[in-house]
Amino acid sequence: MRKRTFSILVATVALIASNMTVACKSSDPDAKAAEISSATVAAVKRGSITHALSLAGQFQAYQVIDVHPKVSGFIKHIYVDIGDKVREGQTIAVLEVPELQAQLEGTVAQVGQRKDEIVRAQHDVARAEAEYAALHANNTRMQEAAKAQPGLIAQQELDDTQSKDLSAAAQVDAAKAALAAARGATQVAVADSDRVRAIQGYTKVVAPLDGVITWRYADTGALIQSGRDSNDQALPIVKLSESGLLRLRMPVPEDAVKYIKVGDELQIRVDALGRSFKGKIVRFTRSVNFETRTMETEVDVPNKDLSIDPGMYANTQLQLGQVENVLTIPVEALVLRGAKEVVYAVDSENHVRERAVQVGLEGSELAEIKSGLEEGEHVIVGGQGKYQDGELVRPVLTPTPASDITRAPNSTIDLHDDQGGEQ
């Protein structure tokens, strides 16, 4: 009996000691702090968000032409070779066409002959006018005398002088017509001579524009046919490429066509040269290719130093959407509540507050906040389901980027940030 009573006493003392320990722990401030949940938060701050389309493009010469002569002949001299830079009007080759010289001499002689005919016709006009003046004066005198003394001159004689007067006038008109015809024939002869002279000038083949000779098809002594007919398969002398100005062509996917506008700026990087610069869209086809579902878009790139060769590839980045100096938060801070988006903000007393927000442009890391938050506030990032509105938390601030560049899903390349100088 005494042993049982002792056991009960020991148990009672142990229970009292345990309760005292718990009471002591509950009054410890550090223990209370341990019971408050920590929350990873991010600051609402200003930044920029960009949606970018990254595409691979290819440089092409602004113009590429085959240089044909306008006349057929043998190449007497050729002054260029592949890779040579030429200026507009520079002589590329000289042709030898012996029969042209004979034609030119014949037309020059014809012009001289026609001029002699003009001189002869002028003399004929002068002679006819002199004869007409004499006959007309004689007819006038006889007519006046007959009027003064009727019957003095026979009527037959009067008719004869009048007929000679009219015939002389007709001779004057005929001589003037012959003179006009001679002058017209001279003009035809001069035009024909000029034509042959121009054809002879075509034996000197000149560059129609500034560019680079990319291929040479003929050598000295080769017979070259004229390229008068576009359907003719005549061999050109050289191929000329206008490389001082290049076209950068990019296939824009169908989904991004609606964003393309003339004047849009884009970033261009040429990996082969290690260069980056900016360009602007100058034209696009306004038609989507049926097979590739892309639209050809072009950027004009100045290339005065010819450092970029046609055929090179370039990586481009075009901004489809961009906002700057706007309030941003990490996309992980957004929670969908039915049809609206909310965030869990932490107020100045570290209590959780659910806030409805209006979201603008959303990138892969950051989202634009149009309303619902102020700069400098904190929002919980991740695991929002374990927090309750009004709950006291211990915030742990995590750093966030100031800008977000998100590649569009239909990008064809991964264009890393390479900020180079503008060309």
VEXNUTI-896450 format. One record per residue (C-alpha): residue number from 1; residue in three letters; z, y, x. Coordinates in Angstrom, 2 decimals. Each point is the difference from the previous one (the first is absolute). Layout:
BEGIN
NUM;ALA;Z;Y;X
...
This chain:
BEGIN
1;MET;0.00;0.00;0.00
2;ARG;0.83;2.38;2.80
3;LYS;-3.28;-0.93;1.77
4;ARG;-2.12;0.77;-3.11
5;THR;1.65;3.41;-0.43
6;PHE;-0.80;0.88;3.64
7;SER;-3.67;-0.88;-0.49
8;ILE;-0.31;2.27;-3.03
9;LEU;1.61;2.81;1.93
10;VAL;-2.46;-0.36;2.92
11;ALA;-2.99;0.05;-2.39
12;THR;1.30;3.13;-1.71
13;VAL;0.44;1.83;3.31
14;ALA;-3.55;-0.99;1.09
15;LEU;-1.49;1.29;-3.25
16;ILE;1.80;3.32;0.34
17;ALA;-1.19;0.35;3.60
18;SER;-3.60;-0.71;-1.05
19;ASN;0.10;2.64;-2.72
20;MET;1.38;2.54;2.43
21;THR;-2.85;-0.73;2.44
22;VAL;-2.62;0.52;-2.69
23;ALA;1.63;3.24;-1.08
24;CYS;-0.02;1.23;3.56
25;LYS;-3.67;-0.85;0.41
26;SER;-0.94;1.70;-3.24
27;SER;1.60;3.20;1.18
28;ASP;-1.90;-0.08;3.37
29;PRO;-2.86;2.69;0.06
30;ASP;-2.13;-2.09;2.36
31;ALA;0.10;-2.91;-2.42
32;LYS;-1.20;2.25;-2.83
33;ALA;-2.92;1.24;2.13
34;ALA;-0.98;-3.58;0.75
35;GLU;-0.42;-0.65;-3.72
36;ILE;-2.63;2.89;-0.38
37;SER;-3.58;-1.30;0.31
38;SER;-2.27;1.51;2.63
39;ALA;-3.48;1.20;-1.04
40;THR;-3.03;0.71;2.17
41;VAL;-1.30;3.44;-0.95
42;ALA;-2.88;2.25;1.02
43;ALA;-0.19;3.77;-0.16
44;VAL;-2.44;1.77;-2.29
45;LYS;-2.09;2.11;2.38
46;ARG;-3.35;1.71;0.26
47;GLY;-2.96;-1.84;1.45
48;SER;-3.66;-0.89;-0.47
49;ILE;-1.77;-2.99;-1.53
50;THR;-3.63;-0.89;0.63
51;HIS;-2.26;-2.65;-1.45
52;ALA;-2.74;-0.65;2.54
53;LEU;-3.18;-2.07;-0.09
54;SER;-0.89;-1.47;3.39
55;LEU;-3.63;-1.02;0.52
56;ALA;-2.27;-1.05;2.83
57;GLY;-3.13;2.14;0.39
58;GLN;-3.05;-0.05;2.21
59;PHE;-1.72;2.90;1.75
60;GLN;-3.71;0.47;-0.58
61;ALA;-2.44;2.55;1.31
62;TYR;-0.59;2.87;-2.39
63;GLN;-3.74;-0.66;0.16
64;VAL;-2.08;-2.71;1.65
65;ILE;-3.78;0.39;0.14
66;ASP;-2.98;-1.71;1.60
67;VAL;-2.16;2.55;1.80
68;HIS;-3.72;-0.59;-0.67
69;PRO;-2.91;2.11;1.29
70;LYS;-2.28;1.70;-2.54
71;VAL;-3.10;-1.13;1.89
72;SER;-1.00;-3.26;1.61
73;GLY;-0.44;-0.12;3.74
74;PHE;1.12;-1.36;3.33
75;ILE;3.35;1.08;1.44
76;LYS;-0.75;2.18;2.99
77;HIS;3.61;0.84;0.80
78;ILE;3.36;-1.01;-1.52
79;TYR;2.99;2.02;1.08
80;VAL;2.99;-1.71;-1.60
81;ASP;1.80;-3.32;0.05
82;ILE;2.86;-1.59;-1.91
83;GLY;3.22;1.97;0.21
84;ASP;-1.69;3.32;0.77
85;LYS;1.20;3.06;-1.90
86;VAL;-2.82;2.17;-1.37
87;ARG;-0.14;3.39;-1.70
88;GLU;-2.07;0.95;-3.01
89;GLY;-3.52;0.92;1.15
90;GLN;0.33;-1.78;3.34
91;THR;-3.13;-1.90;1.09
92;ILE;0.50;-3.74;-0.24
93;ALA;-3.49;-1.23;0.89
94;VAL;-3.57;1.23;0.48
95;LEU;-2.99;-1.90;-1.38
96;GLU;-3.54;-0.08;1.37
97;VAL;-2.76;0.33;-2.66
98;PRO;-3.29;0.88;1.80
99;GLU;-2.12;0.36;-3.17
100;LEU;2.26;2.76;-1.29
101;GLN;-1.10;2.34;2.77
102;ALA;-3.64;-0.52;-0.92
103;GLN;0.80;0.66;-3.66
104;LEU;1.83;3.16;0.90
105;GLU;-2.93;1.29;2.10
106;GLY;-2.37;-0.78;-2.88
107;THR;2.09;1.95;-2.50
108;VAL;0.30;2.95;2.39
109;ALA;-3.80;0.06;0.34
110;GLN;-0.32;-0.19;-3.77
111;VAL;2.26;3.01;-0.39
112;GLY;-2.16;1.95;2.44
113;GLN;-3.14;-0.94;-1.90
114;ARG;1.53;1.12;-3.30
115;LYS;0.99;3.32;1.51
116;ASP;-3.58;0.53;1.16
117;GLU;-1.16;-0.67;-3.55
118;ILE;2.38;2.70;-1.22
119;VAL;-1.56;2.50;2.41
120;ARG;-3.52;-0.96;-1.12
121;ALA;1.03;0.30;-3.65
122;GLN;1.51;3.43;0.66
123;HIS;-3.34;1.15;1.51
124;ASP;-1.86;-1.39;-3.00
125;VAL;2.25;2.00;-2.31
126;ALA;-0.58;3.15;2.00
127;ARG;-3.82;-0.50;-0.04
128;ALA;-0.02;-0.74;-3.74
129;GLU;2.11;3.07;-0.73
130;ALA;-2.36;2.20;2.08
131;GLU;-3.09;-1.33;-1.79
132;TYR;1.70;0.45;-3.34
133;ALA;0.94;3.59;0.82
134;ALA;-3.62;0.88;0.87
135;LEU;-1.53;-1.70;-3.02
136;HIS;2.65;1.34;-2.33
137;ALA;-0.57;3.57;1.25
138;ASN;-3.81;-0.35;-0.40
139;ASN;0.42;-1.37;-3.53
140;THR;2.33;2.85;-0.89
141;ARG;-2.47;2.66;1.24
142;MET;-2.94;-1.51;-1.88
143;GLN;1.97;-0.31;-3.21
144;GLU;1.11;3.63;0.24
145;ALA;-3.59;1.15;0.73
146;ALA;-1.35;-1.92;-2.98
147;LYS;2.59;1.64;-2.23
148;ALA;-0.90;3.45;1.35
149;GLN;-3.79;-0.46;-0.46
150;PRO;-0.76;-2.76;-2.48
151;GLY;-3.22;-1.85;0.81
152;LEU;-0.01;1.11;3.65
153;ILE;0.97;-3.54;1.24
154;ALA;-1.43;-3.14;-1.51
155;GLN;2.42;-2.15;-1.90
156;GLN;-0.94;-3.09;2.05
157;GLU;1.01;1.77;3.18
158;LEU;3.31;1.03;-1.54
159;ASP;0.70;-3.58;-1.08
160;ASP;-0.86;-1.28;3.47
161;THR;2.44;2.35;1.78
162;GLN;2.72;-0.82;-2.52
163;SER;-0.56;-3.73;0.55
164;LYS;0.25;0.41;3.76
165;ASP;3.23;1.98;-0.49
166;LEU;1.57;-2.77;-2.09
167;SER;-1.18;-2.70;2.42
168;ALA;1.55;1.84;2.93
169;ALA;3.32;0.22;-1.88
170;ALA;-0.14;-3.74;-0.60
171;GLN;-0.69;-0.54;3.72
172;VAL;3.14;1.97;0.82
173;ASP;2.09;-2.19;-2.32
174;ALA;-1.50;-3.16;1.51
175;ALA;0.71;1.18;3.54
176;LYS;3.61;0.78;-0.92
177;ALA;0.38;-3.44;-1.59
178;ALA;-1.37;-1.62;3.16
179;LEU;2.51;2.02;2.05
180;ALA;2.87;-1.21;-2.21
181;ALA;-1.19;-3.59;0.33
182;ALA;-0.17;0.36;3.77
183;ARG;3.52;1.33;0.09
184;GLY;1.21;-2.89;-2.19
185;ALA;-1.73;-2.53;2.24
186;THR;1.66;1.64;2.99
187;GLN;3.41;-0.38;-1.59
188;VAL;-0.71;-3.69;-0.62
189;ALA;-1.08;-0.44;3.61
190;VAL;3.15;1.78;1.26
191;ALA;2.21;-2.16;-2.22
192;ASP;-1.70;-3.15;1.26
193;SER;0.45;1.17;3.57
194;ASP;3.67;0.71;-0.64
195;ARG;0.38;-3.46;-1.52
196;VAL;-1.46;-1.69;3.02
197;ARG;2.06;2.21;2.29
198;ALA;3.15;-0.98;-1.93
199;ILE;-0.93;-3.66;0.27
200;GLN;-0.43;0.46;3.72
201;GLY;3.49;1.53;0.05
202;TYR;1.30;-3.18;-1.61
203;THR;-0.79;-1.83;3.21
204;LYS;3.25;1.50;1.22
205;VAL;2.76;-1.94;-1.82
206;VAL;3.23;2.02;-0.32
207;ALA;3.50;-0.84;-1.22
208;PRO;0.49;1.08;-3.65
209;LEU;3.77;0.41;0.48
210;ASP;2.82;-0.10;2.53
211;GLY;1.06;-3.56;0.74
212;VAL;0.07;-3.00;2.25
213;ILE;-2.82;-2.43;0.72
214;THR;1.36;-3.36;-1.13
215;TRP;-3.18;-2.02;0.59
216;ARG;-3.38;0.33;1.69
217;TYR;-2.93;-1.98;-1.34
218;ALA;-2.91;1.02;2.25
219;ASP;-0.84;0.65;3.63
220;THR;-2.63;2.05;1.83
221;GLY;-3.53;-1.14;-0.84
222;ALA;0.90;-1.65;-3.30
223;LEU;-2.24;0.67;-3.00
224;ILE;2.02;1.53;-2.81
225;GLN;-1.26;0.29;-3.57
226;SER;0.73;3.07;-2.08
227;GLY;2.80;-0.27;-2.57
228;ARG;-1.71;1.88;-2.83
229;ASP;0.67;-2.63;-2.66
230;SER;3.56;-1.02;-0.83
231;ASN;-1.30;-3.48;-0.86
232;ASP;-1.61;-0.32;3.40
233;GLN;1.65;-2.42;2.41
234;ALA;-0.98;2.07;3.04
235;LEU;2.40;-0.29;2.92
236;PRO;2.03;3.17;0.69
237;ILE;0.44;1.45;3.45
238;VAL;3.81;0.26;-0.07
239;LYS;2.95;-0.23;-2.38
240;LEU;2.03;3.21;-0.15
241;SER;3.61;0.15;-1.20
242;GLU;1.77;3.21;-0.96
243;SER;3.38;-0.81;1.55
244;GLY;1.44;3.49;0.39
245;LEU;1.20;-0.39;-3.59
246;LEU;1.11;-3.39;-1.27
247;ARG;0.58;-1.51;-3.43
248;LEU;3.20;-2.01;-0.33
249;ARG;-0.59;-2.40;-2.90
250;MET;2.90;-1.71;-1.78
251;PRO;-0.07;-2.47;-2.91
252;VAL;2.59;1.33;-2.46
253;PRO;1.33;-2.73;-2.36
254;GLU;-0.64;0.38;-3.71
255;ASP;3.67;0.62;-0.79
256;ALA;0.09;3.05;2.28
257;VAL;-3.33;1.55;-1.06
258;LYS;1.73;2.29;-2.52
259;TYR;1.93;1.69;2.83
260;ILE;-3.08;0.86;2.10
261;LYS;-1.03;3.66;0.02
262;VAL;-2.25;2.06;2.25
263;GLY;2.16;1.93;2.45
264;ASP;2.85;-2.52;0.12
265;GLU;1.50;-0.17;3.48
266;LEU;0.63;-3.27;1.78
267;GLN;1.29;-1.21;3.33
268;ILE;-2.48;-1.76;2.30
269;ARG;0.81;-2.15;3.01
270;VAL;-2.57;-1.45;2.41
271;ASP;1.75;-2.85;1.78
272;ALA;-2.84;-0.49;2.49
273;LEU;0.55;3.53;1.32
274;GLY;3.71;0.38;-0.72
275;ARG;-0.67;3.16;-2.00
276;SER;1.29;1.27;-3.31
277;PHE;-1.21;3.00;-1.99
278;LYS;-0.41;1.23;-3.56
279;GLY;-3.09;0.07;-2.20
280;LYS;-1.03;0.90;-3.53
281;ILE;-1.99;-1.92;-2.57
282;VAL;-3.39;1.68;-0.42
283;ARG;-1.85;-2.42;-2.29
284;PHE;0.20;-3.33;-1.82
285;THR;-2.49;-2.08;-1.95
286;ARG;1.71;0.32;-3.41
287;SER;-1.00;-3.61;-0.52
288;VAL;2.00;-3.19;0.51
289;ASN;-1.82;-2.88;1.67
290;PHE;-0.30;-2.91;-2.41
291;GLU;0.70;-2.65;2.63
292;THR;2.68;1.59;2.19
293;ARG;1.60;2.17;-2.71
294;THR;0.22;2.87;2.45
295;MET;-1.48;3.50;0.15
296;GLU;-1.55;1.33;3.21
297;THR;1.75;3.19;1.10
298;GLU;-0.99;2.19;2.95
299;VAL;1.71;2.39;2.39
300;ASP;-2.03;2.21;2.35
301;VAL;1.42;-0.15;3.52
302;PRO;-1.19;2.53;2.66
303;ASN;-0.91;-1.80;3.22
304;LYS;-1.46;2.66;2.26
305;ASP;1.22;-1.70;3.16
306;LEU;-1.45;-3.35;-1.21
307;SER;3.30;-1.71;0.78
308;ILE;-0.21;-2.06;-3.21
309;ASP;-2.89;-2.45;-0.13
310;PRO;-1.63;-1.00;-3.30
311;GLY;1.18;-3.46;-0.99
312;MET;3.60;0.54;1.09
313;TYR;2.77;-0.78;-2.47
314;ALA;2.76;2.35;-1.09
315;ASN;3.21;-0.45;-1.94
316;THR;0.57;2.58;-2.71
317;GLN;2.92;0.97;-2.18
318;LEU;-0.60;1.87;-3.25
319;GLN;2.85;1.46;-2.05
320;LEU;-0.20;-1.12;-3.62
321;GLY;3.23;1.71;-1.04
322;GLN;2.55;2.16;1.81
323;VAL;3.14;2.01;-0.75
324;GLU;1.90;2.08;2.53
325;ASN;3.46;1.59;0.07
326;VAL;1.17;-1.93;-3.06
327;LEU;3.31;-1.76;-0.75
328;THR;-0.20;-3.63;1.10
329;ILE;2.21;-3.09;-0.18
330;PRO;-0.58;-3.58;1.15
331;VAL;-1.91;-2.08;-2.57
332;GLU;2.89;-2.54;0.15
333;ALA;2.20;2.58;-1.72
334;LEU;-2.06;-0.16;-3.21
335;VAL;1.09;-2.27;-2.87
336;LEU;-2.10;-0.62;-3.11
337;ARG;1.93;0.33;-3.26
338;GLY;-2.41;-0.82;-2.76
339;ALA;-2.72;2.65;0.07
340;LYS;1.85;2.41;2.29
341;GLU;1.06;-0.02;3.63
342;VAL;3.55;0.71;1.07
343;VAL;2.00;0.26;3.21
344;TYR;3.66;-0.55;0.82
345;ALA;1.22;3.26;1.50
346;VAL;3.33;0.42;1.77
347;ASP;1.72;3.27;-0.83
348;SER;2.24;2.11;2.20
349;GLU;3.04;-2.12;-0.94
350;ASN;-1.85;-3.23;0.88
351;HIS;-0.40;-1.13;-3.59
352;VAL;-3.19;-1.76;-1.14
353;ARG;-2.06;1.97;-2.54
354;GLU;-3.11;-1.41;-1.66
355;ARG;-2.78;2.62;-0.10
356;ALA;-3.40;-0.06;-1.71
357;VAL;-2.70;1.38;2.32
358;GLN;-3.65;0.97;-0.25
359;VAL;-2.03;-1.62;2.76
360;GLY;-3.23;1.47;1.41
361;LEU;-2.09;-1.49;2.79
362;GLU;1.43;-3.26;1.26
363;GLY;-0.71;-1.44;3.43
364;SER;1.04;-3.17;1.75
365;GLU;3.30;1.48;1.29
366;LEU;0.62;3.27;-1.83
367;ALA;-0.35;1.23;-3.59
368;GLU;-0.40;3.60;-1.16
369;ILE;2.74;1.24;-2.34
370;LYS;-1.15;2.73;-2.37
371;SER;3.24;0.34;-1.96
372;GLY;3.46;-1.57;-0.35
373;LEU;1.29;0.50;3.54
374;GLU;0.77;2.84;2.36
375;GLU;-0.55;0.24;3.73
376;GLY;2.96;-1.36;1.98
377;GLU;1.28;-2.40;-2.67
378;HIS;0.52;-3.65;0.83
379;VAL;-1.49;-3.00;-1.81
380;ILE;0.84;-3.68;0.36
381;VAL;-2.70;-2.02;1.72
382;GLY;-0.17;-3.66;-1.06
383;GLY;2.38;-2.24;-1.94
384;GLN;0.48;2.47;-2.83
385;GLY;0.83;-2.80;-2.43
386;LYS;3.47;-0.51;1.45
387;TYR;1.12;3.57;-0.62
388;GLN;1.24;1.52;-3.24
389;ASP;-0.35;3.55;-1.24
390;GLY;3.11;1.94;1.06
391;GLU;1.06;-2.57;2.61
392;LEU;1.62;1.28;3.18
393;VAL;-1.94;-1.06;3.10
394;ARG;0.09;0.56;3.73
395;PRO;-3.45;1.40;0.94
396;VAL;-1.69;-1.05;3.23
397;LEU;-2.90;2.38;0.84
398;THR;-3.21;-1.58;1.28
399;PRO;-2.84;2.00;1.65
400;THR;-3.35;0.38;-1.82
401;PRO;-3.43;1.12;1.25
402;ALA;-1.22;3.53;-0.60
403;SER;-3.56;-1.04;-0.83
404;ASP;-1.80;-3.00;-1.41
405;ILE;-3.67;-0.84;0.53
406;THR;-1.04;-2.92;-2.20
407;ARG;-3.30;-1.78;0.46
408;ALA;-1.96;-0.60;-3.19
409;PRO;-0.33;-3.69;-0.91
410;ASN;-3.78;0.11;0.37
411;SER;0.11;1.30;3.59
412;THR;-2.12;-1.98;2.41
413;ILE;1.87;0.79;3.23
414;ASP;3.50;0.80;1.18
415;LEU;-0.23;3.48;1.47
416;HIS;3.06;0.71;2.08
417;ASP;1.19;3.55;0.51
418;ASP;-2.04;1.49;2.80
419;GLN;0.11;3.74;-0.10
420;GLY;-2.65;1.26;2.34
421;GLY;-1.66;3.30;0.51
422;GLU;-2.65;1.24;-2.32
423;GLN;-3.51;-0.10;1.36
